[in-house]
Amino acid sequence: MQSLIKKLPKSLQFALVVLLILLGGFLLAWSQIKRYQLTVNGESISMRAVAFYPRDLFEMAGINLQPEDALSLDPDAFSLDLPEHIWLTSARPATIDIPDGKAKLHTPALFPATILLEAGIKIFPEDILLVDGEIANPDQKLPPGEQVNLEFIPAKQINVIIDKQHHTTLFTQTLTYEQALEEAGLEFDPKDHFNPDLDQQLAASNELTVTKAKPVCATSTESQHCGLSAAVTVAEALADLGVTLQHLNYAHPTDDQPIPLNRSISLHSVEERLVLQTDETSFAYTYQEDPNTQLDSTSVIVPGQPGIEVVRLHERIEDGNIVTTTSEGPWKASDPRDGVMGRGTRAVLQTETVDGQTIEFWRKVSVYATSYHPSIFGDNPRTRSGLPLQKGTVAVSAAWYPSMALQPVYVQGYGFGTVGDSGYGIPGTYWIDLGYSDEDYVGWHSWTTLYLLPPIPAWYPAVLP
């Protein structure tokens, strides 16, 4: 083989050597082509390539590495035997809102707590973390490579001092002292004194001073009021007990004095009482027609007023005992004033269901009803109106007849009728006589209701005689 090559021209020998070198290089390169799997933010990319730097593989995949990216190996470390599986977690922009400003960073961290630590923020159980506006667990894994907005709300601190001794330190996200105490399960008596007031808004760091209420009593000749109070002065203690000194009443010690060591307060009542003894003198009413008031009802046009005579007693009372009484009078405080009542004259159409049917009427009167029939008059029974005496003919008193003649009516228990006759009636009683024929006669001696039906006549008495 060598002798054969030597017989070839020099140029051909050179070309053959170059070809062999290229073929060797190709075979070497071919031996370096490997299968790689890139896991980028949880997604896999498979490829075959010749690479001696990890960065070259990601560039072949169209991925530009950032200095903050987290790679499973150094992207710029040379190697003839790169691992087949390489992981990349891309850095993300992260914004952290904190009470005094914002923090911005680029990080591949997957957990909010890690991102906060990179910004120099330590999170405690009472703190609140919001991820993209939603409350989140600091150890909640975030999607890789995506921009994230965090909001960090640190807990407020409250040092609780009870009767000048430090009791506990609270951490809370509530707005007021009251809410923080309730959250911590700390219970106090409503009479305990708090400084500041429990409804005050919390700052970042706070101190709550509590003065515990102690028993105190306020005693008068009539009663004793005992309870708890954290007050310093007598006035404050009485307020806690719900005791108010009225007018001339006083306490011992006085309001502005400290509560005694025995925590007992004496109450004394002083009252000056004015007693008016009155006696009324009578007045009268007159009546007049009132066109604005409904018929058969009354109105007060001018109210009457009795006269008043007065005797005045002035009493002074101390601790329940009347000390002095002074009498003045009597004198006339006012004269009586007569009133004016209105008798209604306005007829108004109304409806009412009577005997199972609805009727329209403009006046109704409670009357005592009797009944009559033709045979009681002999051979020639006649009515005042000339109407035949039969069912439906109604007689009224002679005083009513001029205003009611031929008036259509309805009588409860009798039915429809017409006023067509008059009689003597029953003195002092509203009376009607119900007509029947001899064949259908029904005897009446009972109270019933008379309804005057439309049309309303041009004239009618405001008061029935």
Steps between C-alpha positions, in 0.01 A plus 500: 500500500783738591684414173186572308464838667864585431446438131232771497588857406601729789191718459274200516679369809448838672131503410462148636663598831269805538200282424603250766549782753151645423348155522661452841374836618150418378504168680622675817224760477242233431609321813425819702137541381291413808135506607421771758186584703464859620235561768413872483257622769349152519467450123724248318697567179668200330785554252807340342810717480876535536573732792780553745331781703145487652437853375546374140213251545259772622605734218430218251151478665453876456528577871720786621623439852490783755753540780223448759372174344536182707675228294582148616865562401732784407389620155855593401686191631674308212442126487544222241229306682211731583217334699204392289241669729539870593247706701437874466278720717477844340531812712180698532433868577358527854349810664451507878269764652596576860351765732780750430553443127574242233779250441580366154723206408565235233493151648445135403361420848181293493370577851376839631694453826825459303430812292439698821825371652690609188354848559613486866150445641432232761141383525334391823171309555302816585609680182283500187627429151301575185600354163350692209237642738400169659597382851751219457713256701867607503590140410255484211694412184477758222494431125863541378610784278183712537499854636365514855373782722528447875356713778644461847286619793692467827310433820447786749659460845316581824662496843222445756567657843256403778512694830848630408636147433586364153250225427557386142598606149250451217555488127194566286366613165181646654424872486420585864607405852157349563526269199853396596396409858203302370724318251745409778217382727585756769186594696459804721219647704320784319577723801878453462676815382691490170752749369468559210129423448438158349347644185824683412680402179820301536841620382798277418609494866256560785462493877170438679476588870221328695390602849287223647166597658458444876185480717344829612163584665284812505239497780198722559217479751288320238740276310851375451683481168802272487715402207842513345685815407850589389432868565716732709243761604157470661328648193660241270407215737138616519488510121623138487229403749237676291427748780428860399472775757202712399432861587584558869614143580858458620753232588752466780785528421417755231514427129856620441653311794682165473309184587548423876724211598196303619351564151168611651315815390202659683215646294262770627186611317363852520179589314298817477161402364223722367157332519206658316155397615245588233121501483303538178189710445246383242428628147218442247466418129278659237424337164493625142479336162831398340489444121849350505403215732314186397134473583411352844848564637640789698815708489671733740497848350619680810625278784368579842735559787428474872602773737782418741559603862842424649654458845884487499698307764877545534671206676863445601608134543832373634583128499132418456369724779284806436663783690274794407172558315374840384152551350401774254156567352245411391481717191321482170737379231245522218131560433286231338444532127188358334550287191320467169411161355413449134214281385590341168275591205694343210329191362743251349408190301631185667473128443438220746414132479166441676305174504752355253471776239695821440295818518585864442363751752554854620369472855430223746309521828444251782122481543240303696275321253139393530278371217140543372264366228173610333245303706572699814344805329169348397360536147690803381870481592685805364857627527599863523670486159219307332724196444330166567575344836708198417850368554743776399291784648680649800346747747713745700415748772305808403809709577707304244244468228530847336870443427473128417177468301547254211867449602632158388632306800638166603418347841728231635302178532206643296640605165447787256214742550366855455400749769129537423326548830532661843396410851515616857807293578650449843584826682874544558589211266591487130214286363377351175196286413554228236208442265372157390197370320267279705632186330875549580479686831794461741488652845792731592605628842877532483786733425640505145682732260331729248709589190399804290582421135597735215419732350594746771215754535565870452416561865517283808524584872854496642356356823200273490222630727 
